[in-house]
Amino acid sequence: MLPNGSFWLVQQNDRQLTIEETHYGSKQVWKRGAGSVDKIA
């Protein structure tokens, strides 16, 4: 949860991540992105 009431949804499937930011007022996804988690040796 962000201070303004918006929130992030972070989902992980193995090393893949998807992230969405949902606006507090409209309840619509305003931002989304993807990435991966790398293992550091």
CHARMM internal coordinates of N, CA and C (Angstrom, degrees):
IC EDIT
DIST 1 N 1 CA 1.4496
DIST 1 CA 1 C 1.5317
ANGL 1 N 1 CA 1 C 108.99
DIST 1 C 2 N 1.3243
ANGL 1 CA 1 C 2 N 114.80
DIHE 1 N 1 CA 1 C 2 N 137.21
DIST 2 N 2 CA 1.4544
ANGL 1 C 2 N 2 CA 120.57
DIHE 1 CA 1 C 2 N 2 CA 176.10
DIST 2 CA 2 C 1.5284
ANGL 2 N 2 CA 2 C 108.95
DIHE 1 C 2 N 2 CA 2 C -96.84
DIST 2 C 3 N 1.3165
ANGL 2 CA 2 C 3 N 119.18
DIHE 2 N 2 CA 2 C 3 N 158.11
DIST 3 N 3 CA 1.4600
ANGL 2 C 3 N 3 CA 121.70
DIHE 2 CA 2 C 3 N 3 CA -177.73
DIST 3 CA 3 C 1.5343
ANGL 3 N 3 CA 3 C 113.69
DIHE 2 C 3 N 3 CA 3 C -56.10
DIST 3 C 4 N 1.3417
ANGL 3 CA 3 C 4 N 117.88
DIHE 3 N 3 CA 3 C 4 N -28.68
DIST 4 N 4 CA 1.4628
ANGL 3 C 4 N 4 CA 120.07
DIHE 3 CA 3 C 4 N 4 CA -177.35
DIST 4 CA 4 C 1.5337
ANGL 4 N 4 CA 4 C 112.80
DIHE 3 C 4 N 4 CA 4 C -86.57
DIST 4 C 5 N 1.3435
ANGL 4 CA 4 C 5 N 118.15
DIHE 4 N 4 CA 4 C 5 N -0.25
DIST 5 N 5 CA 1.4577
ANGL 4 C 5 N 5 CA 121.07
DIHE 4 CA 4 C 5 N 5 CA 179.12
DIST 5 CA 5 C 1.5197
ANGL 5 N 5 CA 5 C 113.86
DIHE 4 C 5 N 5 CA 5 C 100.88
DIST 5 C 6 N 1.3293
ANGL 5 CA 5 C 6 N 117.51
DIHE 5 N 5 CA 5 C 6 N -14.47
DIST 6 N 6 CA 1.4626
ANGL 5 C 6 N 6 CA 119.97
DIHE 5 CA 5 C 6 N 6 CA 173.49
DIST 6 CA 6 C 1.5267
ANGL 6 N 6 CA 6 C 107.75
DIHE 5 C 6 N 6 CA 6 C -68.93
DIST 6 C 7 N 1.3166
ANGL 6 CA 6 C 7 N 116.39
DIHE 6 N 6 CA 6 C 7 N 163.52
DIST 7 N 7 CA 1.4591
ANGL 6 C 7 N 7 CA 118.00
DIHE 6 CA 6 C 7 N 7 CA 179.26
DIST 7 CA 7 C 1.5110
ANGL 7 N 7 CA 7 C 111.07
DIHE 6 C 7 N 7 CA 7 C -144.92
DIST 7 C 8 N 1.3239
ANGL 7 CA 7 C 8 N 114.99
DIHE 7 N 7 CA 7 C 8 N 156.90
DIST 8 N 8 CA 1.4619
ANGL 7 C 8 N 8 CA 123.17
DIHE 7 CA 7 C 8 N 8 CA 176.85
DIST 8 CA 8 C 1.5171
ANGL 8 N 8 CA 8 C 108.40
DIHE 7 C 8 N 8 CA 8 C -104.42
DIST 8 C 9 N 1.3119
ANGL 8 CA 8 C 9 N 115.99
DIHE 8 N 8 CA 8 C 9 N 140.04
DIST 9 N 9 CA 1.4546
ANGL 8 C 9 N 9 CA 123.05
DIHE 8 CA 8 C 9 N 9 CA 170.87
DIST 9 CA 9 C 1.5203
ANGL 9 N 9 CA 9 C 106.57
DIHE 8 C 9 N 9 CA 9 C -114.33
DIST 9 C 10 N 1.3247
ANGL 9 CA 9 C 10 N 116.48
DIHE 9 N 9 CA 9 C 10 N 117.93
DIST 10 N 10 CA 1.4585
ANGL 9 C 10 N 10 CA 122.02
DIHE 9 CA 9 C 10 N 10 CA 179.67
DIST 10 CA 10 C 1.5206
ANGL 10 N 10 CA 10 C 107.46
DIHE 9 C 10 N 10 CA 10 C -114.87
DIST 10 C 11 N 1.3399
ANGL 10 CA 10 C 11 N 115.71
DIHE 10 N 10 CA 10 C 11 N 123.51
DIST 11 N 11 CA 1.4517
ANGL 10 C 11 N 11 CA 121.02
DIHE 10 CA 10 C 11 N 11 CA 179.17
DIST 11 CA 11 C 1.5139
ANGL 11 N 11 CA 11 C 108.82
DIHE 10 C 11 N 11 CA 11 C -120.88
DIST 11 C 12 N 1.3339
ANGL 11 CA 11 C 12 N 115.35
DIHE 11 N 11 CA 11 C 12 N 141.16
DIST 12 N 12 CA 1.4548
ANGL 11 C 12 N 12 CA 120.75
DIHE 11 CA 11 C 12 N 12 CA -179.50
DIST 12 CA 12 C 1.5191
ANGL 12 N 12 CA 12 C 109.60
DIHE 11 C 12 N 12 CA 12 C -125.01
DIST 12 C 13 N 1.3308
ANGL 12 CA 12 C 13 N 115.42
DIHE 12 N 12 CA 12 C 13 N 132.59
DIST 13 N 13 CA 1.4529
ANGL 12 C 13 N 13 CA 123.35
DIHE 12 CA 12 C 13 N 13 CA 173.77
DIST 13 CA 13 C 1.5235
ANGL 13 N 13 CA 13 C 106.44
DIHE 12 C 13 N 13 CA 13 C -128.34
DIST 13 C 14 N 1.3397
ANGL 13 CA 13 C 14 N 115.79
DIHE 13 N 13 CA 13 C 14 N 102.79
DIST 14 N 14 CA 1.4581
ANGL 13 C 14 N 14 CA 122.38
DIHE 13 CA 13 C 14 N 14 CA -172.89
DIST 14 CA 14 C 1.5294
ANGL 14 N 14 CA 14 C 107.62
DIHE 13 C 14 N 14 CA 14 C 59.99
DIST 14 C 15 N 1.3268
ANGL 14 CA 14 C 15 N 118.99
DIHE 14 N 14 CA 14 C 15 N -114.41
DIST 15 N 15 CA 1.4727
ANGL 14 C 15 N 15 CA 121.01
DIHE 14 CA 14 C 15 N 15 CA 179.85
DIST 15 CA 15 C 1.5264
ANGL 15 N 15 CA 15 C 112.79
DIHE 14 C 15 N 15 CA 15 C -102.58
DIST 15 C 16 N 1.3129
ANGL 15 CA 15 C 16 N 117.78
DIHE 15 N 15 CA 15 C 16 N 1.73
DIST 16 N 16 CA 1.4650
ANGL 15 C 16 N 16 CA 122.04
DIHE 15 CA 15 C 16 N 16 CA -179.21
DIST 16 CA 16 C 1.5272
ANGL 16 N 16 CA 16 C 110.38
DIHE 15 C 16 N 16 CA 16 C -92.08
DIST 16 C 17 N 1.3313
ANGL 16 CA 16 C 17 N 116.60
DIHE 16 N 16 CA 16 C 17 N 136.72
DIST 17 N 17 CA 1.4558
ANGL 16 C 17 N 17 CA 123.00
DIHE 16 CA 16 C 17 N 17 CA 178.66
DIST 17 CA 17 C 1.5180
ANGL 17 N 17 CA 17 C 110.30
DIHE 16 C 17 N 17 CA 17 C -120.11
DIST 17 C 18 N 1.3209
ANGL 17 CA 17 C 18 N 116.55
DIHE 17 N 17 CA 17 C 18 N 144.18
DIST 18 N 18 CA 1.4598
ANGL 17 C 18 N 18 CA 122.23
DIHE 17 CA 17 C 18 N 18 CA 167.13
DIST 18 CA 18 C 1.5263
ANGL 18 N 18 CA 18 C 106.95
DIHE 17 C 18 N 18 CA 18 C -126.83
DIST 18 C 19 N 1.3171
ANGL 18 CA 18 C 19 N 115.27
DIHE 18 N 18 CA 18 C 19 N 140.16
DIST 19 N 19 CA 1.4559
ANGL 18 C 19 N 19 CA 121.47
DIHE 18 CA 18 C 19 N 19 CA -176.07
DIST 19 CA 19 C 1.5197
ANGL 19 N 19 CA 19 C 108.35
DIHE 18 C 19 N 19 CA 19 C -132.04
DIST 19 C 20 N 1.3402
ANGL 19 CA 19 C 20 N 116.49
DIHE 19 N 19 CA 19 C 20 N 133.43
DIST 20 N 20 CA 1.4605
ANGL 19 C 20 N 20 CA 121.79
DIHE 19 CA 19 C 20 N 20 CA 176.05
DIST 20 CA 20 C 1.5262
ANGL 20 N 20 CA 20 C 108.97
DIHE 19 C 20 N 20 CA 20 C -131.50
DIST 20 C 21 N 1.3310
ANGL 20 CA 20 C 21 N 115.97
DIHE 20 N 20 CA 20 C 21 N 138.70
DIST 21 N 21 CA 1.4615
ANGL 20 C 21 N 21 CA 120.62
DIHE 20 CA 20 C 21 N 21 CA 172.73
DIST 21 CA 21 C 1.5198
ANGL 21 N 21 CA 21 C 107.92
DIHE 20 C 21 N 21 CA 21 C -108.37
DIST 21 C 22 N 1.3196
ANGL 21 CA 21 C 22 N 116.22
DIHE 21 N 21 CA 21 C 22 N 120.91
DIST 22 N 22 CA 1.4609
ANGL 21 C 22 N 22 CA 122.10
DIHE 21 CA 21 C 22 N 22 CA -179.04
DIST 22 CA 22 C 1.5283
ANGL 22 N 22 CA 22 C 109.10
DIHE 21 C 22 N 22 CA 22 C -102.64
DIST 22 C 23 N 1.3269
ANGL 22 CA 22 C 23 N 116.39
DIHE 22 N 22 CA 22 C 23 N 129.34
DIST 23 N 23 CA 1.4661
ANGL 22 C 23 N 23 CA 122.90
DIHE 22 CA 22 C 23 N 23 CA -178.37
DIST 23 CA 23 C 1.5291
ANGL 23 N 23 CA 23 C 110.28
DIHE 22 C 23 N 23 CA 23 C -71.33
DIST 23 C 24 N 1.3275
ANGL 23 CA 23 C 24 N 116.59
DIHE 23 N 23 CA 23 C 24 N 137.26
DIST 24 N 24 CA 1.4599
ANGL 23 C 24 N 24 CA 121.87
DIHE 23 CA 23 C 24 N 24 CA -175.97
DIST 24 CA 24 C 1.5204
ANGL 24 N 24 CA 24 C 113.48
DIHE 23 C 24 N 24 CA 24 C -62.70
DIST 24 C 25 N 1.3315
ANGL 24 CA 24 C 25 N 118.15
DIHE 24 N 24 CA 24 C 25 N -38.05
DIST 25 N 25 CA 1.4585
ANGL 24 C 25 N 25 CA 121.06
DIHE 24 CA 24 C 25 N 25 CA -174.60
DIST 25 CA 25 C 1.5164
ANGL 25 N 25 CA 25 C 113.70
DIHE 24 C 25 N 25 CA 25 C -83.50
DIST 25 C 26 N 1.3158
ANGL 25 CA 25 C 26 N 116.31
DIHE 25 N 25 CA 25 C 26 N -48.37
DIST 26 N 26 CA 1.4660
ANGL 25 C 26 N 26 CA 120.13
DIHE 25 CA 25 C 26 N 26 CA -174.68
DIST 26 CA 26 C 1.5222
ANGL 26 N 26 CA 26 C 112.80
DIHE 25 C 26 N 26 CA 26 C -88.75
DIST 26 C 27 N 1.3261
ANGL 26 CA 26 C 27 N 116.65
DIHE 26 N 26 CA 26 C 27 N -17.22
DIST 27 N 27 CA 1.4766
ANGL 26 C 27 N 27 CA 122.60
DIHE 26 CA 26 C 27 N 27 CA -175.80
DIST 27 CA 27 C 1.5291
ANGL 27 N 27 CA 27 C 111.74
DIHE 26 C 27 N 27 CA 27 C 61.25
DIST 27 C 28 N 1.3387
ANGL 27 CA 27 C 28 N 117.03
DIHE 27 N 27 CA 27 C 28 N 22.99
DIST 28 N 28 CA 1.4517
ANGL 27 C 28 N 28 CA 121.95
DIHE 27 CA 27 C 28 N 28 CA 176.69
DIST 28 CA 28 C 1.5235
ANGL 28 N 28 CA 28 C 109.52
DIHE 27 C 28 N 28 CA 28 C -101.68
DIST 28 C 29 N 1.3364
ANGL 28 CA 28 C 29 N 115.82
DIHE 28 N 28 CA 28 C 29 N 149.07
DIST 29 N 29 CA 1.4563
ANGL 28 C 29 N 29 CA 120.59
DIHE 28 CA 28 C 29 N 29 CA 177.03
DIST 29 CA 29 C 1.5264
ANGL 29 N 29 CA 29 C 107.49
DIHE 28 C 29 N 29 CA 29 C -73.50
DIST 29 C 30 N 1.3190
ANGL 29 CA 29 C 30 N 116.57
DIHE 29 N 29 CA 29 C 30 N 119.88
DIST 30 N 30 CA 1.4553
ANGL 29 C 30 N 30 CA 122.11
DIHE 29 CA 29 C 30 N 30 CA -179.63
DIST 30 CA 30 C 1.5123
ANGL 30 N 30 CA 30 C 111.60
DIHE 29 C 30 N 30 CA 30 C -95.91
DIST 30 C 31 N 1.3182
ANGL 30 CA 30 C 31 N 116.13
DIHE 30 N 30 CA 30 C 31 N -32.50
DIST 31 N 31 CA 1.4634
ANGL 30 C 31 N 31 CA 120.44
DIHE 30 CA 30 C 31 N 31 CA -178.33
DIST 31 CA 31 C 1.5245
ANGL 31 N 31 CA 31 C 107.90
DIHE 30 C 31 N 31 CA 31 C -135.56
DIST 31 C 32 N 1.3384
ANGL 31 CA 31 C 32 N 115.99
DIHE 31 N 31 CA 31 C 32 N 146.01
DIST 32 N 32 CA 1.4560
ANGL 31 C 32 N 32 CA 119.36
DIHE 31 CA 31 C 32 N 32 CA 173.18
DIST 32 CA 32 C 1.5131
ANGL 32 N 32 CA 32 C 108.76
DIHE 31 C 32 N 32 CA 32 C -150.85
DIST 32 C 33 N 1.3186
ANGL 32 CA 32 C 33 N 114.50
DIHE 32 N 32 CA 32 C 33 N 152.96
DIST 33 N 33 CA 1.4537
ANGL 32 C 33 N 33 CA 119.49
DIHE 32 CA 32 C 33 N 33 CA -179.19
DIST 33 CA 33 C 1.5099
ANGL 33 N 33 CA 33 C 110.59
DIHE 32 C 33 N 33 CA 33 C -158.80
DIST 33 C 34 N 1.2982
ANGL 33 CA 33 C 34 N 114.81
DIHE 33 N 33 CA 33 C 34 N 173.17
DIST 34 N 34 CA 1.4657
ANGL 33 C 34 N 34 CA 121.73
DIHE 33 CA 33 C 34 N 34 CA 179.79
DIST 34 CA 34 C 1.5101
ANGL 34 N 34 CA 34 C 109.58
DIHE 33 C 34 N 34 CA 34 C -141.41
DIST 34 C 35 N 1.3056
ANGL 34 CA 34 C 35 N 115.35
DIHE 34 N 34 CA 34 C 35 N 159.05
DIST 35 N 35 CA 1.4553
ANGL 34 C 35 N 35 CA 119.91
DIHE 34 CA 34 C 35 N 35 CA 178.74
DIST 35 CA 35 C 1.5084
ANGL 35 N 35 CA 35 C 109.97
DIHE 34 C 35 N 35 CA 35 C -168.63
DIST 35 C 36 N 1.3048
ANGL 35 CA 35 C 36 N 114.83
DIHE 35 N 35 CA 35 C 36 N -169.26
DIST 36 N 36 CA 1.4579
ANGL 35 C 36 N 36 CA 120.03
DIHE 35 CA 35 C 36 N 36 CA 179.15
DIST 36 CA 36 C 1.5199
ANGL 36 N 36 CA 36 C 109.51
DIHE 35 C 36 N 36 CA 36 C -142.80
DIST 36 C 37 N 1.3086
ANGL 36 CA 36 C 37 N 114.77
DIHE 36 N 36 CA 36 C 37 N 158.28
DIST 37 N 37 CA 1.4569
ANGL 36 C 37 N 37 CA 122.17
DIHE 36 CA 36 C 37 N 37 CA 177.46
DIST 37 CA 37 C 1.5214
ANGL 37 N 37 CA 37 C 107.06
DIHE 36 C 37 N 37 CA 37 C -105.59
DIST 37 C 38 N 1.3233
ANGL 37 CA 37 C 38 N 115.84
DIHE 37 N 37 CA 37 C 38 N 124.48
DIST 38 N 38 CA 1.4622
ANGL 37 C 38 N 38 CA 120.70
DIHE 37 CA 37 C 38 N 38 CA 179.44
DIST 38 CA 38 C 1.5155
ANGL 38 N 38 CA 38 C 109.69
DIHE 37 C 38 N 38 CA 38 C -103.01
DIST 38 C 39 N 1.2832
ANGL 38 CA 38 C 39 N 116.19
DIHE 38 N 38 CA 38 C 39 N 143.18
DIST 39 N 39 CA 1.4563
ANGL 38 C 39 N 39 CA 121.96
DIHE 38 CA 38 C 39 N 39 CA 177.39
DIST 39 CA 39 C 1.5253
ANGL 39 N 39 CA 39 C 108.37
DIHE 38 C 39 N 39 CA 39 C -81.36
DIST 39 C 40 N 1.3174
ANGL 39 CA 39 C 40 N 115.91
DIHE 39 N 39 CA 39 C 40 N 129.25
DIST 40 N 40 CA 1.4624
ANGL 39 C 40 N 40 CA 121.34
DIHE 39 CA 39 C 40 N 40 CA 178.11
DIST 40 CA 40 C 1.5284
ANGL 40 N 40 CA 40 C 107.35
DIHE 39 C 40 N 40 CA 40 C -99.92
DIST 40 C 41 N 1.3128
ANGL 40 CA 40 C 41 N 114.87
DIHE 40 N 40 CA 40 C 41 N 124.93
DIST 41 N 41 CA 1.4687
ANGL 40 C 41 N 41 CA 119.93
DIHE 40 CA 40 C 41 N 41 CA -177.41
DIST 41 CA 41 C 1.5014
ANGL 41 N 41 CA 41 C 111.31
DIHE 40 C 41 N 41 CA 41 C -82.51
END
COOR INIT
IC SEED 1 N 1 CA 1 C
IC BUILD
